[in-house]
Amino acid sequence: MQEFFMDYGLWLLIALLVVIGLVFLLSGKGKSAVAEDPAPVAPPVAAEPIAEPVVAPLVATPDPVPVAEPVIAEPVVVEPVVEETPAPAPVVEPAPAPIPASPAVAAPSDGADDLLKLKGVGPKLGALLTELGVTRYAQIAGWSDSDITAIDAKLGNFKGRPVRDQWIDQAKYLAAGDIAGFEAKYGKI
């Protein structure tokens, strides 16, 4: 018996699924027919007798109109007119400020602080802050509500991060050099 199920078990399972599917489909059709016509059927009303259809007499048509044969025209060669247009002046865009290849690895230069130590600031956001002129913890620690609003408007996809990630509070710890206090509140740097 076990060999039978080993050899034909998959086929039996498929047959069972087909039977279940058929039962499901057939039971669904019976319910939908009942559900579609819930209105009671009115008794048939005696209809007026149907008048005989009027058949129009056939009219003789004249001979078919002859169709003209298509005329094949020879292709006409047209030489293109080439107008000389002046070359457009090259558009010169100002070069963007250079961004370090890997801001996470780059050491802070020019006395700038490593903004990546702030929780919620990654390499892209750190580079964006540097482009906006924010390079020191003391700058962030001194932000007012209007400063936050102005910076937040320039952050694009990172909008809302200064408030949500509490950058001002974090920057106060880091600007004061209180690494222990920072790590106690925000975790390991």
MARFI-19500 format. One record per residue: residue in three letters; x, y, z of N, C-alpha, C, CB in turn. Coordinates in steps of 0.001 Angstrom, whole numbers, plus 524288, in hexadecimal, padded with zeros to 5 digits. Glycine has a CB too. Layout:
% residues N
AlaXYZXYZXYZXYZ;...
//
This chain:
% residues 189
Met803357FB5B8000080000800008000080361804E5800007FC5A7FFFE804AF;Gln80795804A3802FC80B18809208035380DA380A2C7FE0C80F4D8083680788;Glu80EEB8061B7FB2A81137806CE7F5F580D55809737F24E812F2801817F3AA;Phe8085C808297F2E08045F80A847EF9680440810717F05B7FEFE808217F0C9;Phe804538122C7F54D80446817CB7F6578095E81A607F4B480344818D07FC1C;Met80DA9817847F525812B1819AA7F384812BE81A7A7ED9881739816047F534;Asp81083816BA7EABA8108D8170F7E50080C6581ACA7E2EC80FBE811AB7E2A5;Tyr807C781AC77E52E8036581DB47E2FF801698220F7E6917FF0181A077E1CD;Gly80421823387EABC8025D827157EE80801B782C887EC2780620827507F2FA;Leu8057982E1C7E8EF80532833487E67880078833A67E2DD80A3D8346E7E363;Trp7FF8482F797DFEB7FB1282F827DC4F7F5E982F8E7DF4D7FB4B82ABE7D8A5;Leu7F5C082CB67E3A67F10282CBD7E6D77F0028322B7E91A7F16E828B37EB45;Leu7F420834C87EABE7F39683A107ECDF7F19C83DDC7E8B77F8D483BF97EF12;Ile7F3B483D747E40C7F1F9840D47DFC07EC4083FC57DE737F56A83FFC7DADC;Ala7EAB883AC17DE457E54B839617DD187E1A883B7E7E1527E4AC833657DC99;Leu7E34F83B277E63B7E02283D267EA847DF618430C7EA087E2A583BCD7EFC8;Leu7E388845D97E8B07E32984B827E7F77DF9184CE87E36F7E89184DD47E70C;Val7DFC2849D97DF447DC5684ADE7DAC47D6AA84A0E7DC587DDC3847467D615;Val7D590845E97DF467D038844D47E0EE7CE488492F7E4807CFE183F7E7E3B9;Ile7D18A84AE77E81C7D00784F307EBA27CF02854277E8847D4528502E7EFCA;Gly7D250855397E4A77D18A859D27E15C7CC71859987DE5C7D60685A657DD97;Leu7CB28855017DC367C6478546B7D94D7C1918552B7DCDF7C60A84F097D6AD;Val7C1D0852E67E18A7BD78853867E5367BCD48593F7E6987BE5A8503E7EA31;Phe7C12085BE87E7787C0E9861717E8C97BE838649B7E45F7C65A8637D7EA0B;Leu7C02B8639C7DF997BE1B8668B7DB227B8518656A7DA437C1328653B7D630;Leu7B6D5860777DAA17B15D85F227D9AC7ADD8861387DDFE7B0B8859397D932;Ser7AF9B8611C7E2D47AC578632B7E7087ABF3869157E6AF7AE828618E7EC5F;Gly7AFF286BAB7E4B87AFD6871537E4227AC0B8730A7DFEB7B53B8735A7E2E7;Lys7AB8086FF07DBBC7A7EA871707D7827A2468712B7D9497A8B386DEF7D2BE;Gly7A0EF86D607DC6179B9186CD87DE3A79A178715F7E1C379AD7867AD7E11C;Lys79D97873077E51A79C828775D7E8A779C3B87C827E5B97A0AB877A97ECE7;Ser79F9187D3E7E1DC79F88882367DF0E79AA2882D17DBC47A458882AC7DB9C;Ala7987787E917D9C1793B487EEF7D6A878F27880877DA2679288879B37D3E3;Val78F1287E897DEEC78AEA87FEB7E28878B9E885857E45D78ACF87C297E734;Ala79072887157E5537917888C4B7E7557908B890857E341796FE88CA07E951;Glu7913B88F407DE54790A28932C7DA3878AEC894927D948793138913B7D52D;Asp7872B8910E7DA59781B0891FA7D91877E6A891A87DE1377FB988DFE7D4F9;Pro77EF78956C7E1A077BF7895307E6787765D897377E5E577EBC898437EAA3;Ala77522899F37E1A976FEC89C397E0F576BFF897EA7DFB576FF68A0697DC8E;Pro767538984D7E1F67635A8944D7E0C0761A2894C77DB1175E8D894D57E473;Val7604F8906C7D8EE75EAF8904B7D374758DC8917F7D33475FEB88AE07D0E2;Ala7577B895547CFF675202896CF7CF4B74F6B892FB7CB907518189C827CD3C;Pro74A6D892007CC4A747C088E727C8AE747A6890D97C3327421688D447CA9B;Pro747EB88D957BF547480788FA37B9FD742EB892887B8BB748EE88B287B606;Val74366896C97B5EF73EFC89A057B46073DA38988E7AEC77403F8A0067B4E6;Ala738AD898697ADB7737108971B7A864738F789B517A4B7731108967D7A800;Ala73BE3899BC7A0FA73E3289D7679D5573A8689E32798B7743A889B9979B77;Glu73B248A2AE79652738118A3C4791AA73A328A07878D397382D8A9AF79041;Pro736FF89F20789A2738F289BF37854E73CF589F077822B7346A89A27781C0;Ile740D889C4E780887451189EB777D8E7435589F54777E974A2989B6D77DE8;Ala7441D8A3F5775DD7429D8A50377075746778A25876CD8742658AAF976F5A;Glu744918A0F67685F747E789E837646D74BF08A274762937449F89C7275FBE;Pro750AF8A0CB761ED754A78A47076008753998A60A75A6A75A148A20376079;Val754C28AAF275968753FA8ACFA7542B759068AC1775126752688B2E77543F;Val758938A99C74CC475D258A8877499375D0B8AC4D744FA75D418A2B0747B0;Ala761428AF297446A7619C8B2E074015762A38AFD673B12765FE8B70874110;Pro760238B18F736D6761118AED1731E6766A98AFB87301875D2B8B0A272DA8;Leu768C08ABDA72DA376E0A8AC4972BAA76E2B8B0007270B7702E8A6EA72A1E;Val771F08B36A72723772888B73A722F9777118B56E71F99773758BCE17252C;Ala776528B59771ABB77A838B3FD7172877EC88B81B7174C7786D8B33671175;Thr783988B676717E1787F98BA177180878A6A8BA6F712AA78C0D8B86871C1D;Pro78C5F8BF067115778EE78BF8370C3D794008BC7870C4078FE68C55370ADB;Asp7964F8BC15707B979B3F8B93D7073A79F4A8BB9E70AE779D418B9587017D;Pro7A2A78B86070CDC7A6948BA70710727AA098BE8070DC77A9EF8B6007129B;Val7ABB48C23C710DE7AEF78C66A70EDE7B4718C44470DFC7AF0C8CB28712AB;Pro7B6A78C5437095B7BBE98C33B7086A7BFE68C61770BDF7BD628C3CE7028F;Val7C3AD8C33870DC47C7BC8C55A711237CC808C68370DCC7C91B8C185715AD;Ala7CE9A8CB3170E837D3308CCB870B707D7EB8C9A870D4E7D4368D2B270BDA;Glu7DB5A8C882709C67E01B8C5B270B297E3D98C97470DD77E2B08C33370642;Pro7E6B48C787711AC7EA588CAF5714607EEC08CCB5710C47EC948C8397192C;Val7F0418D1A0711727F4838D3C870E587F9668D3C3711BF7F3348D97270C53;Ile7FD878D19470FB38026C8D15A7129C805DB8D5CA710AA805348CBEA711F6;Ala807168D9497144280A598DDC1712D8810048DC75713FF808A48E2C0715D2;Glu813698DEBA710DE818FA8DDE1711C381AB78E1627163A81C3C8DEFC70CBA;Pro81E598DF7371978820178E2A371DDA822F88E78371BFF823988DF7272173;Val8220E8EBC571EC1824978F0AF71D848291E8F16272150820AB8F55E71DCF;Val82DA78F29A71F478323D8F36472285832848F92D723FB837538F19471FA6;Val832958FA387290E832DD8FF8D72AFC837F59001472DFF82E05900F472E7B;Glu83AF8903FD72C8883FE0904D072F4A83EC7907F673439843F2907A672BC0;Pro840D09063C738AB83FCE9091173D778429F90E5173D8C8416E905CF74220;Val840059121B73FE08424D91748740608450B91777745AD83E0891BBA73FD9;Val84A0A9189E7459884D0E918C574A6484DE891E7374BE185256915D7749C7;Glu84BDD91FD47508184CAC9251D7525E8510B924F9756628478F92777754BA;Glu85455928D8756148589192908759D4856A092BC975EC185D6D92BD875781;Thr85722929107631E8558892B567681885A6E92C5176B4E8519D927B076B14;Pro85A84930A076E0785F27931A57713785F6E92DBD775B685F179375177358;Ala8641F92C5A7772E864EE928A477B748633892B327808C86AC4926DA77BC5;Pro8607392856783DE85EB392AA9788C68636592BC578C5085AC29270578B8F;Ala862E692FF578F3E8671E93166792C98674F92D7B79742866609370D794E3;Pro86BEE92BD0798C386C3C927F579D0386A6E92A667A228871E4925D479D93;Val8678E927517A51F865869290D7AA1B8699B927C57AE42860249266F7AB5D;Val86B3B92BB17B10B86F2792AED7B51186C7892B3D7BA60873A092F0B7B49C;Glu86CB2926E07BD3486A60926B57C25F86EAF9273F7C6658673F9219A7C336;Pro86D78929C47CABB8718192A2F7CEBB872B7924C97D0F786FC892DF77D31F;Ala877B1923D87D1F58795791ECB7D3F68779791E4A7D9A387F5A91E1E7D379;Pro8753F919C77DB108739C919157E07487866918967E3FF8700F9143F7E0FB;Ala8778A919B07E8EC87BD0919507ECA987D96913A87ECFC87A2591B607F21D;Pro8829E912B67ED478847790D4F7ED6F882A890A9A7F26F88A7590D217ED07;Ile88106905C87F1C787F47902A47F62E883448FE4F7F6EC879A1900637F548;Pro8850F8FD6F7FBA7888E68F94B7FC77886B78F40D7FAC588A948F91180231;Ala88A328F09B7F8ED8888D8EB8A7F6E8885B28E8667FB1088D408E87C7F4E5;Ser887948E85F7FFC8885098E584803FB885078E8EA808D3887C98E0398050A;Pro880E78EBD3809C4880C78EF5480E3A8813A8EC6E8136B87BD38F27F80E22;Ala87FA28E77F813A187FDF8E4A381884885878E39581A0F87CD88DF8481815;Val888FC8E2FE8163388E6D8E1BD81741891B68E6AC81792890948DE1A8130F;Ala890198EABE814D48933B8EF7E814A0893B18F1EE81A09890DB8F36A810C6;Ala898578F38281B58899428F603820698976A8FB9E8202389F1E8F5C3821FA;Pro8955F8FDC0824578939C903258244389835906C882328890F89049782978;Ser8973E90A8B81FB689B6790E3181E50899A7913BA81F9789CDD90DB28186F;Asp89D5E9174581FBB89C4F91CCE820CC8999B91D8D8260A898F591F2681C74;Gly89AB191A47829C38984E91AE682EE3892979195482EF2898D592074830AE;Ala890B7916B782AEA88B439151782AAE88A8D9103982E09889879140C824F3;Asp8860490FCE83079884CC90B3E833A2882D1906DE83024880BC90C95837E0;Asp883259021D8321B881298FD9082F4187B4E8FD2683050884198F866830E9;Leu878318FF4482CCE872818FF6382D88870198F9F282D5A86FFD902CF82962;Leu873148F61582B82871098F0CB82B30870758EE5083094874908ED75827CB;Lys872A88F0C5834A0872028EEC6839F286C848EFD583BFC8760F8F13D83D9B;Leu869D38F388839AC864638F49583B2F861058EFFA83975862598F9D5838B7;Lys85DB68EE1C83CE385A2F8E9C983B8B8563B8EBCB8378E857578E78C8408B;Gly855A18E8DF8334B851FA8EA6582F2E854938ED3982AB584DC68EDC383163;Val859B78EE4182B1685C848F0E0826E0860268ECE38246185FA18F5C2828EB;Gly85F1C8EBAE81F79862628E81181C92865D18EB03818C585F108E40F819B0;Pro868908E82B8155B86C288EAB1811AC869828EEA080E0A86ED68E69880E70;Lys864F88ED4780BF3862508F0DC80851860748F5C480B2085DA78EE1E805AF;Leu85E248F50480FAD85C2A8F97E8129E860AD8FCCF814AD858B08F7A78172A;Gly864FB8FA428162E869938FD2C817EE86BC79008A8139286DC58F972819EE;Ala86C088FE6180ED086DED9016380A5486A40905EB8091D86E818FDD780581;Leu865229050A809A0861509092B80899861D390D8D80C9D85BB9906F0808A9;Leu862A090C228118A863539101F8158D8684A91344814968637F90D9D81AFB;Thr86C70910AD812E88714D91369811B3870799173780D35875A990F8081058;Glu86D77915998093686C4291912804D68692891DD1806B0869319161F80098;Leu865E591D1480AA8862C49216580CB7865DF924D18107A85DF191F4980F73;Gly86AC6923618118886E1A9268D814D886E09924FB81A8E86C8C92C1381461;Val86B989209C81BCA86B6591EC38213086FE191AE6821DF865F091C2C82289;Thr873D291C78824FE8786091920825A6879CE9183582B5887CF091B72822DA;Arg8775B91AED82EFF878EA91A9C8347B8743791923837E387B4C91FDD83653;Tyr875639166983C288714D9151383FDF86F2B91A0784270873649114284409;Ala8728791DD28435A870E5922A8845E986CD99258E84297875A892630846F3;Gln86D589253483D6086977927B2839F88641A9253F83AE586B0F9272D83420;Ile863FF9201183ADF85F0391D4D83B7A85CD691E3C840F285FB39175C83A74;Ala8603F91E39844E785E7F91F0584A4B85C119246D84B048631291E5184E15;Gly85D9F9283B847D285B9992D848484F856F592EB6844D385FCA931428472B;Trp854DF92ADA8421E8507292BC583EA184B9D92D62841BB84F49926DB83B61;Ser848BF9312083F83843AD9329C841AB83F7392FEE83E66842F1938BC841B1;Asp83A8E930C383FD78364592E6083CDD8363893043837398310492F9483F73;Ser837709353D836578377F93746830F883C0D934F482DEC837DA93D4F830F8;Asp84088933FC83093844F49318082DEC8438D92BE982C4D849D59317C8317F;Ile840F79292A82FD283F5B923CB82E9383BAD923D1829EE83CB69212A83355;Thr837FD9276C829D283441927BE8257D83713928E0820608301F92BFA8268F;Ala83AE592C708207C83DCA92DD381BBC8410C9293D819D0841529329381CBA;Ile843C39269181D50846FE9221781BC68438791D9481A0384A909205882056;Asp83F4D91CAA81CD583BC99185981B9D83986918EA8161F8375F9180F81FA5;Ala8388691DAB8147E8365E91E9980F3F83A4D91D2A80B04834B99245880EA3;Lys83F4F91D2980C528436191C0D8086C845209165B808878481491F9480951;Leu843029132E80BF2844D490DC980C8084245909F6808BE843E990BFB811F2;Gly83E5090B85805D483BE890819801E883990903378045983FE99068C7FDCE;Asn83BAD8FEA1802D98399F8F9A4804BF83A858F8DB80A9783C1A8F52F801C1;Phe83E128FBD180CE083F578FB408126083C478FF1E815C58452C8FBFE8132F;Lys8383390161813A683525905558166D832EB9030181B72830B09077A812EB;Gly833459060E81FAD8312D9045E824AE83521901A48282982CB0900D9823CC;Arg839B89005C8261483D978FD738291C83FEC9008C82DA6841E58FBAF82594;Pro840F0905B182D258434B9086F8319583FFE9081B8368A8442C90E1A8302F;Val83AE590877836048377F9084A83A96836BD902A983C5C8323090ADB83964;Arg835AA8FF35838A98348C8F9C6839F6839308F72383C97833078F6C683514;Asp83DF08F83C83AB3842A18F5C283CDB845358F8FC84125846868F4C88388E;Gln842ED8FD5E8429C844C6900B6846DE84A769026084614844348FDE184C18;Trp84B999048884183850F5906198403B8530290A44843F58513B9081A83AA1;Ile84FB690DF7845948519391244848DE853829101E84E1A84D2D91660849BF;Asp8507E90C998506C8520F90A568556B857029070A854CE84D9B906FF857B0;Gln8574190401850A185BE7900DD84FA2860A99046084EE585B1B8FD6084ACD;Ala85FF99089284BDB8645690C1484AAF8663990EDF84F98862BE9101584689;Lys862B790FFB853428645891281858278681490EFD85B2A85F8D913D985B90;Tyr866D4909EA85B6B86A5D9064385E0D86FA29060185B45867E9900CA85E51;Leu86F8090574856168745A904C78531C87794909C985304873209030D84D84;Ala8750C90E53852C2877EA91346852B687AA091427857F287435917DD8517A;Ala878319126485C2887A7D913008615687E9890ED08626D8763E912CF8657E;Gly87F0590AEA85F08882C5906B085FCB880D8902AA863B1887F1908DC86196;Asp87BD3902A9864ED879918FF02868B58780A8F9F4865E4874B99017A86B81;Ile87BF18F6DC8649A87B018F1FD861BC8780F8EE218653B880428EF8F85FD1;Ala879668EDE986A3F876C98EA4986DD0870FA8EB9686E418795F8EA7087341;Gly86FB08F09C86EBA86A348F23386F10867508F10386A04869C98F80487053;Phe869F88F1E48658B867A68F0C18606D8666F8EAF985FFB86B548F27685BF6;Glu86A588E7A68615C869A18E207860CB8659D8DFEF864A186EC98DF398618B;Ala8652A8E27086933861338E0B486CE985BB88E1B286AE0861F08E36B87220;Lys85B008E5FB86811855C88E75D86625854A58E527860BE8552E8ED3986605;Tyr858828E53785D308578B8E3CE857B585A468DEDA855F9859348E82885440;Gly85D4A8DC668594985FE68D78B857D38657A8D8798561F85CED8D4D585384;Lys868318D4358552C86DAF8D445853D586E938D73184EB586FC98CEB585374;Ile872CD8DA3E84E8B874398DD1C849BF876C08D95C84601877F38E1C884AED;
//
